[in-house]
């Protein structure tokens, strides 16, 4: 256990000391926040039934819920990928050779990268969420309830497990630091569009929607948005009192469950499938790493 702890600590400190790596891990989040603040955020308060609402608590809650429902999901992915920079760099520079001549089990070496990614990603995602709670209070004047705050933290930890499993597998497929850099630069933006984070899926057509239904991050975003927007949507429904307008708003906010390839599948079963898929990728990553270390 001491060996594993030392390795995890090494990966975490190495990542945090690399300011460029930390910055680029947040780059997708920075881009997304900028888009929301300058352009996208305003669109979510211009639908019928919203224009008559005064600026204040409810509008702020709506925009924050939509915005952070996507940002926190992208954050879990980009931070997990950023942490995998340690892995690809160790592979590229043959730093793992130094570990292989020690008594440390190879399984511990592989697990250490995964645990380090989970710890850093879940911690920084939780910090970002708590800052969101404070921001919502300062700008809108209302708190998220304690049960929403705690449940969101648990969901973010769950999302971290999924994201880290996917990212470690993708990383084991790469052969150089340059390839990793290219992937880091485009993956966040690609997932943001395909998953309906930058723009609601309803505006992207049926083909993109079908593709999006196969991407775990799409369903993660829908789940988190529904949680963060439950209270403001209920309050808005009481004010608007028009089911058709509310249905349009919920669709435009990306709250509707989309199933898989047009097939209506309950969200719980979709996430069971995502868990199995993530565990499968983690197993494949373990095998791939073992083969590379045996060379």
N, C-alpha and C positions, 0 to 999 in steps of 0.2 A: 504493500500500500504506500510505503514511503517513496518508492521509486516512481509510482504513478503520480503521486502528489507533486514530486519534484519536476516531472516532465510537464504536467499541466501548468504549474507555476511558470516554468520556462517559456512555454508557448504564449501564455497570457502577457507576461512582462515584455517579451520580444515584440508582440503585436502593439502593445500600448506605447512602447518607446519609439516605434516607427510612426512618426506624425503623418507622413504621406499616406501610409496604409490606412490609418484611422480616418483621414480626410476623405480618401476615395471610397471608403466603406460607407460614408455618409453622403456621398455625392448624389446618388439617386434620390435620397430623401431631401437633400437641399434643392435639387431641381424640382421635385414634386411640390414641396412647400412654396417655392417661388411661383410656380404655375398656379397653385391654388390662390395665393395671396393676390397676384396681379391679374389673373384672368378667370380661372375656373370657379373660384369660390363665389364670385358675384352671380354666376349663372344659376346657382342653386337657390337663390332667393328671388328669382324673377318669374317663377311659375305662377299660374293663376292660383289665387288664394294666399299667395305670399307677399305680393307687391303692396297690399294694403296694411300689412303688419308693420308696426313701428320698429326701427332698429333697436335692438336691445337683447335681452336674455334669450328669448326663443330663437331668433335668427342666429345668434352666436352659437347656441347649442346645436342647431341644425348644421351650420357650416363646419364647426369643430368635429361633429360626429362623422360627417361625410369625409372630411379631410383626413382625420387621424385614423379612420377605419382602413384607409389605403396606405397611409404613411407608415403605420406600425407594422403592417404586413411586409411592405417593401423593406423596412428596417430589419426585420428578422431575417430576410433573405440576404441583403447586402452585407450585414455584419457577419453572418455565418460564412459567406463567401470570402470576406476580407480576412477572417481568421484562418481560412484554408491557405492563405498566402504562405504561412509558416510551412505547411506540408509541401507545397509545390517547390518552395525554395530549398527545403532540405533534400528533396528528391533531385532537384536540378544540380545542386552543389555537392551531392553525395555526403551530406552531413549525417545521414542516417547510418553511414558506415561506422561512425564512432560509437553509436548506440549498440550496433550489432556485436561488437567485441566485448561488451559488458554483459553481466549476468541478467540484465533486464529482459523479461520475456517480450517477444515480438508483439504479442497481443496487447500488452500494456502500452507499447509505443504507439500502436495504431489507435487504441482507445483514448490515449491522452489528447490527441488532436481533436477528437470528437467532443470530449468532455470540456476542453478549453473553449471550443467554439460555443458550446451550450452555455457555459458560465458567463462568458463575456456578452454574448448576444442577449440572454435573458436579463442580465443585470442592466445593460444599457437601454434595452427596450422598456424595462420597468421604470427606469429613471425618466425616459422620454414620456412615458404615459403619465407619471406623476406630475411632470412639468405641464403636460396638457391639462390635467385637472386644475392646477393652479391658474393656468392661462384662462381657462373657461370661467373661473371664478372672478378673476381680475377684469376681464373684458366684458363678460356678460352678467356677472353678479350672482351666479348660482353654482352650487357644487353638484358634482356627480354623487349619487348615493354611495354609501360605504360598500354595499353588496356589489354594485356595479364596478367599483374600483378594484375590489379584491378578485371578483370573477374575471375581470379583464386581465389582471396580472397572471392568474392561473392559465387563461387562454393563451397569453403571450408565451408562457413557458412551454405550453403544448405546441404552439406554432414553431418555437425554436427547435424542438425535437425534430419536427418535420423538415424545416428548412436546412438544418445542419446535416440531416441524413441525405437530402438531395444534393447539397453542395459538396459534401465530402466524396460522394460517388462521382459527380461531374469532375471534380478536381483530380481524382485518380485516373481519369481518362486523358488528361493533358500531359504533355511531355516537356514543356518548357515554361519558364517564367513569362516569356513574351506572350505565349498563348493565353496564359492566365490573365495577363494584363488586358488583352483584347476582350476576353470574356467578361472581366469585371466592368469594362467600359460600356458594354452593350446589354448585358443581361438584365440589369435593373430597369432600363428603359423599355426593353422588349416585354418583360413581364408586366410592367406598368400599363402598357397599352393592351396587351392580350387579355389581361385579367380584369379589365374594366376599371382600373384605378385612375388613370389619366382622363378617361372619358367613359361614360356609362355604356355598357354593352348594347343597350337598345339603339344607340346611334351608329353602331358599327356593322350591322347586318347579321343575317342568320349564319353565314359561313364563319365569321369571326366568333360569333357566340358559341357555335358548335365546338370550335377549337378551344375556346376559353373554358368550356365545360370539362375538358380533359386536363386542365392545369390546376393543381391543388391550390395555388395561391388565389385563384378566382373564388373558390368556395370559402377559403379562409377570410377573404375580404368581405364577402357577403355575411358570414357569421358575425364578424366583428362589427360591421356597420349596423346590423340589426340590434346588437347589444347596446352600442353607444347611442343609437337614435331612438330607442324604444320610448323613453320618457318624452323627448321633444315631439316625436311623431304623434304620440297619444294626446299631448297638449294641443298640437296643431289640429288634430281631427276634431277636438271639442270646439275649436274656434271656427274652422271651415264648415263643418257639418255638411260635407258633400262627398259621398263615397267615390264618385267618378274622379273628382279632382285629387283626392287622396291617393287613389290607385295610380294616377299619372305621376304624382310626386314620388311615390314609393318606387315606381319603375325607373324614373329618371335618377333617383338617388342610388340605384343599384341594390335595392333591398330584396328583390324577387329571387326566389330560388330557381335555378335554371336546370337542375337535374344534370343528366349526362347524355349528350347527343340527342337532346330533345325528349329523352325518356324521363318521366317524373319519378325520381328516386328520393326518398326521405333523406334529409340532411345527415341524420345520424348514421345511415348506412354509407353515405358518401364518405364520411370521415372514418368509418371503419375501414373502408377500402383504401383511403389515404394512409392510414396507419400501417396497414399491411404492405402497401406499396413502399412506404418509407423504410420499414424494417427490411424489406427485400433489397432496396438500394444500399442500405447500411451493410447488409451481408455481402453484397457484390463488391462494395468498396473494400471491405475487410479482405476478401479473397484477392482482389486486384493489388492491394498494398502488400499482401503476403508474398505474392509472386514477384513483385518488384524488389522486395527486400531479399528474396532468395537468389536473385541474379548475381 
